[in-house]
Amino acid sequence: MQQQTPIVVVGAGTMGMTLARLMATRGMPVTVLDIDGTRLARCREALAGDETLSSRVGFAQDWPSVGAASVMIESVTEDLALKRRVLAEAERHLPTTALIMTNTSGLSIDALGEDMSHPERFLGAHFFNPADLIPAVEVVPGKLTHDATVARACQLLRQLGKRPAVLKRCVPGFVANRIQHALMRECLSLLEQGVVEPQALDDIVRYSIGVRLAINGPLRQRDLNGLDTHLNIARYLYAELEDRHTPSPLLETHVSEGRLGRKSGRGFFEWPQECAEAQPQQERELLRRLLTLLDEESAS
């Protein structure tokens, strides 16, 4: 990338940190902005292990400390009002030519950009955690987003080694989260009905549809299996599938009891501290190996 002014990532949480790592790895200067000094310090510590990367990352607690910038990625908590305040503040400090992106995972791009002075240069860029490893990024234009903004964002994402996937319009949850929540709605229903235990369910998904989807995606996989076969199954199966419009009672119970998953030590599974601490690194290594295999397959 020829740009010498830094990219600004607003929000020093997990996603902000991995976005900074991604850009630094690609040789791009980046400044992480967060008003919370403690959170900013944790981000700095997480990146300090690699001197090459840390030398490309700056940290700031206010906009005057950022300096010049032509790209901003907002990556704060999924709160509409908070994100709108961040975007308003960004517009006060960035030039009108700056590209502004939000890393929301499903909030309306039009609602977020409603009060912006220049919504034509604003869009959604939904990275997936960990942002420095997962290749796909959902690119979500609003109604007022210019085509040139979409093209500029996609060019930047490709320079970051990403695979931008442009949505034709914004819908709640975009694409990935809609599919993920539809899958989880059925999984939770099967648990509630006593059809299967959590470990067996995970094994079925990981070692059947999971590996096939990683190779082909759902539509290509249906083409390979035959759309007539899919239709025949759909005709008798759809009536049996979960279609509730409210969250699963099982999920509500787990959360109310503090069974939040790895972060609390217990969710659907038990997470002893040593297991919880080792899991992120194990996941990153498996992701690297899987992505290497997929890249080799794509290149062949």
RAZI-V435102 format. One record per residue. N is the residue number from 1. PSI is psi in radians with two decimals (* if undefined). Layout:
# RAZI-V435102
n=[N | N]
psi=[PSI | PSI]
This chain:
# RAZI-V435102
n=[1 | 2 | 3 | 4 | 5 | 6 | 7 | 8 | 9 | 10 | 11 | 12 | 13 | 14 | 15 | 16 | 17 | 18 | 19 | 20 | 21 | 22 | 23 | 24 | 25 | 26 | 27 | 28 | 29 | 30 | 31 | 32 | 33 | 34 | 35 | 36 | 37 | 38 | 39 | 40 | 41 | 42 | 43 | 44 | 45 | 46 | 47 | 48 | 49 | 50 | 51 | 52 | 53 | 54 | 55 | 56 | 57 | 58 | 59 | 60 | 61 | 62 | 63 | 64 | 65 | 66 | 67 | 68 | 69 | 70 | 71 | 72 | 73 | 74 | 75 | 76 | 77 | 78 | 79 | 80 | 81 | 82 | 83 | 84 | 85 | 86 | 87 | 88 | 89 | 90 | 91 | 92 | 93 | 94 | 95 | 96 | 97 | 98 | 99 | 100 | 101 | 102 | 103 | 104 | 105 | 106 | 107 | 108 | 109 | 110 | 111 | 112 | 113 | 114 | 115 | 116 | 117 | 118 | 119 | 120 | 121 | 122 | 123 | 124 | 125 | 126 | 127 | 128 | 129 | 130 | 131 | 132 | 133 | 134 | 135 | 136 | 137 | 138 | 139 | 140 | 141 | 142 | 143 | 144 | 145 | 146 | 147 | 148 | 149 | 150 | 151 | 152 | 153 | 154 | 155 | 156 | 157 | 158 | 159 | 160 | 161 | 162 | 163 | 164 | 165 | 166 | 167 | 168 | 169 | 170 | 171 | 172 | 173 | 174 | 175 | 176 | 177 | 178 | 179 | 180 | 181 | 182 | 183 | 184 | 185 | 186 | 187 | 188 | 189 | 190 | 191 | 192 | 193 | 194 | 195 | 196 | 197 | 198 | 199 | 200 | 201 | 202 | 203 | 204 | 205 | 206 | 207 | 208 | 209 | 210 | 211 | 212 | 213 | 214 | 215 | 216 | 217 | 218 | 219 | 220 | 221 | 222 | 223 | 224 | 225 | 226 | 227 | 228 | 229 | 230 | 231 | 232 | 233 | 234 | 235 | 236 | 237 | 238 | 239 | 240 | 241 | 242 | 243 | 244 | 245 | 246 | 247 | 248 | 249 | 250 | 251 | 252 | 253 | 254 | 255 | 256 | 257 | 258 | 259 | 260 | 261 | 262 | 263 | 264 | 265 | 266 | 267 | 268 | 269 | 270 | 271 | 272 | 273 | 274 | 275 | 276 | 277 | 278 | 279 | 280 | 281 | 282 | 283 | 284 | 285 | 286 | 287 | 288 | 289 | 290 | 291 | 292 | 293 | 294 | 295 | 296 | 297 | 298 | 299 | 300]
psi=[2.37 | -0.39 | 2.29 | -0.41 | 2.59 | 2.67 | 2.44 | 2.19 | 2.06 | 2.02 | 2.05 | 0.44 | -2.81 | -0.84 | -0.73 | -0.72 | -0.78 | -0.51 | -0.75 | -0.73 | -0.75 | -0.87 | -0.72 | -0.69 | -0.60 | 0.14 | 0.27 | 2.34 | 2.42 | 2.47 | 2.25 | 2.15 | 2.23 | 2.32 | -0.28 | 1.88 | -0.60 | -0.78 | -0.68 | -0.69 | -0.68 | -0.68 | -0.77 | -0.74 | -0.69 | -0.52 | -0.12 | -0.30 | -0.38 | 1.86 | -0.58 | -0.75 | -0.82 | -0.46 | -0.30 | -0.06 | 2.21 | 2.86 | 2.44 | 2.60 | -0.05 | 2.81 | -0.70 | -0.46 | -0.21 | -0.75 | -2.75 | 2.54 | 2.58 | -0.04 | 2.36 | 2.40 | 2.02 | 2.22 | 0.90 | -3.09 | 2.58 | 1.25 | 2.05 | -0.84 | -0.75 | -0.81 | -0.68 | -0.63 | -0.71 | -0.74 | -0.69 | -0.74 | -0.70 | -0.74 | -0.48 | -0.36 | -0.31 | 2.62 | 2.75 | -0.28 | -0.09 | 2.49 | 2.20 | 2.17 | 2.59 | 2.39 | 0.59 | 2.61 | 0.09 | -0.05 | 2.68 | 2.21 | -0.66 | -0.69 | -0.69 | -0.68 | 0.17 | -0.71 | 0.17 | 2.54 | -0.55 | 1.23 | -0.22 | -0.35 | 0.36 | 2.42 | 3.01 | 2.42 | 1.61 | 1.73 | 2.73 | 2.46 | 2.30 | 2.25 | -0.42 | -0.11 | -0.81 | 2.16 | -0.66 | 2.48 | 2.15 | 2.13 | 2.05 | 1.80 | 2.63 | 3.14 | -0.46 | 0.00 | 2.28 | 2.60 | -0.63 | -0.55 | -0.75 | -0.79 | -0.71 | -0.74 | -0.75 | -0.68 | -0.78 | -0.78 | -0.69 | -0.64 | -0.44 | 0.06 | 0.30 | 2.92 | 1.56 | 2.32 | 1.90 | 2.20 | 2.55 | -0.48 | 2.86 | 2.25 | 2.67 | 2.25 | -0.08 | -2.41 | -0.93 | -0.80 | -0.52 | -0.77 | -0.74 | -0.72 | -0.57 | -0.73 | -0.82 | -0.56 | -0.75 | -0.70 | -0.83 | -0.65 | -0.73 | -0.66 | -0.77 | -0.62 | -0.10 | 0.43 | -0.58 | 2.70 | 2.74 | -0.78 | -0.73 | -0.69 | -0.81 | -0.72 | -0.73 | -0.80 | -0.80 | -0.78 | 0.25 | -1.54 | -0.52 | -0.90 | -0.61 | -0.69 | -0.60 | -0.56 | -0.74 | -0.46 | 2.79 | -0.67 | -0.76 | -0.66 | -0.68 | -0.68 | -0.74 | -0.65 | -0.49 | 2.10 | -0.49 | -0.68 | -0.77 | -0.76 | -0.74 | -0.72 | -0.72 | -0.61 | -0.59 | -0.35 | -0.60 | -0.61 | -0.34 | -0.19 | 2.66 | 2.32 | 0.42 | 2.66 | 0.20 | 2.75 | 2.67 | 2.33 | -0.62 | -0.75 | -0.77 | -0.73 | -0.81 | -0.81 | -0.73 | -0.48 | 0.05 | 0.21 | 1.39 | -0.03 | -2.61 | -0.69 | -0.50 | -0.04 | -0.14 | 2.35 | -2.03 | -0.40 | 2.89 | 2.44 | 1.44 | 2.69 | -0.77 | -0.59 | -0.75 | -0.65 | -0.59 | -0.45 | -0.80 | -0.75 | -0.67 | -0.72 | -0.76 | -0.72 | -0.74 | -0.70 | -0.78 | -0.79 | -0.74 | -0.79 | -0.60 | -0.77 | -0.74 | -0.69 | -0.73 | -0.68 | -0.72 | -0.57 | -0.32 | *]
